Amino acid sequence: MLQKPISEEDFSYALLTSLPESWNNFISTVPEDIIKDPTKLISRMLSELQQLHKQASTSTALAAIDKSTAKCYTCGRIRHFASNHGKQVNREKEEKEKQDNDRKEKKKKEEKGRNR
């Protein structure tokens, strides 16, 4: 067992190299004077960690939604979403146009049958 103390700078390098890859940007920006003082390095690391936590808590990530009970912001229907309104309107319009075209075709056929 080695009982020789390591230098403060070696301790700092050991600490920095033990960090996960997600800290690579931080590691590459640590100035030399901070590396020489482990107390300053640890303080800087704690500040960085606080920033990361603050960013994570204020992120715009969407929470999971239980779609079986969610209500539409536009019409208030359950299991229906505002983003579906445009799609729903288009589907309904297409269906109505199809039904109208089918009726017109049927009328034309009936009229042809009468004129013969």
Secondary structure, 3 states (H helix, E strand, C coil): CCCCCCCHHHHHHHHHHCCCHHHHHHHHHCCHHHHCCHHHHHHHHHHHHHHHHHHHHCCCCCCCCCCCCCECCCCCCECCCCCHHHHHHHHHHHHHHHHHHHHHHHHHHHHHHHHC
